[in-house]
Amino acid sequence: MQDLAGKHILITRAAEQFAAVAEQIQKRGGKAISFPCLAVQCLPDNIRQAFSGLSNGTCILLTSANGVHCTAKALGNDFAMHLDKHPVVAVGPRTAAALIAHGISPAWVADESSQQGLVRGFSRHGMPKEVCFLRAEQGRDVVKQALQHAGVQVQLVPAYRTVCPADDASAVVKKLKTATIDAVLLGSSRCAEHYVQRIGDLPLADSPAIAVISQQVARAAAHAGLSVQCVAKETSFTGMLDTLAGYFADNGEKTKRTPVEEKHP
């Protein structure tokens, strides 16, 4: 399958998560370009404090691979020992794969990688008495509110924070100005915000095709001033690439861009 042949695609997720998506793009004939718009800062003290007072059998809820990695880093060699005492729920296949890589099999995985998917999952699998919810410092409270409404005690633990990288962005900005980037992948609302921040004063109207992972991210991208061409039908990077390939196939010559003219004083 070479449905992205010759396309240069910008990956904005954290640097350590670049390789898996890049491999998918390369298999489809495209070229992946790294432009991290998220950097993860683990908050190990919060994690260790939460586990020090956790009752056996408390449900552990993880909603990202970042949360898994930061929890494993904070607990070190005791990670598997701690989590073996609890049912562990994962938001989707990427989070589940991160758990399995660390030796933990989830009790169940949401059928849709979203907080709404988790709410449906708890309704189907049964409400626990207590939940330890390890997530980003900033996030939505859909699951927390739904669980609390059902009488579940929820301990919200900020396991990490995401920040905008401060490294030099000039090389990628130059590629954007010279129209050598065909598409940008945005996997979270924060990525959308940070992407706009990182490209500086580049006119957003001249941006390449913007592909997002969900309607929620589409709204955040639009709020940041971006025009979204592709919203994944399935909440995954594979879903984004499928939708992007369809967009290029349907639009053909219309997707070709012209370089941004330099403004001189």
Phi, psi and omega in degrees: 000113182241045186283358174240025184304128176079358182273136177260118190238128183272126177256121187257001181287172183305147186305319183289350179254008185292317193301318185296318180287321179302320180297319178297317181296316181296322178295336181263009173092001181266175176244125181268136179236128183276130176213074186302125177246012174219138169234138185259129174245112179290151179240073189297327181298319178298318183292312181297320179296319180297316183286337181293333182244019186277132177285143177301138179092352175297134179288131176261124181246125179235130186244016174194157174295328177301318178298320178297311183296320180291323177295317178297320180294319182291321184271345177058226183294346181269003184304304183297320180299316180294312186285338177297341182276358189223148167290134184243128181247137181243145183288332183191183186297326180291319177293319178298318179297322178296320177296313181298323178297335178262011174089015181242127176262124180297147174294320173198161181235133180302142181283346173227131185283072181202166178294326176297322177297322177294318179300316177296322180296316178295322178298323182279319185270348179108141181278129176281169176282321183223145177227133170256110188258105179265118186210185176292157181301322175249133181187174180279157184247023183300310182293313181305312182294320180295318179293315180296323177297330179273005177090011180275137174279123184243123173257111181270121185242110173292105185270339180197165172233153177249135181231164178277125178301148183249012181286169184294124181257004190298325182295317179288320178301322178297318178297321178295318180294326182268010175061033177264000174256128182266331184203156178236132177261126178240113185261000178201163178297321180295322177299319180298314180298315184287328177300312179298321179296319186285331182276357172066230186268016177298128182301124183293334179295338181264011180292154173290182178301134180254122178246131182238161188273343183199168177295326178300315179291326177300319179294319179295320179295317179296320178298326179281355177103007182268150174261117185268126178262330188225125173244123183300137175284332176244134186284079180197166177291327175298319177298320177297316181293324177298313181294321179295318178299319178296322178298314180295322180294322184281331188258340173048242185299334182296339183277352180286136185247158175250148181301150176283130179288133177288138177264126180248140180293000000 
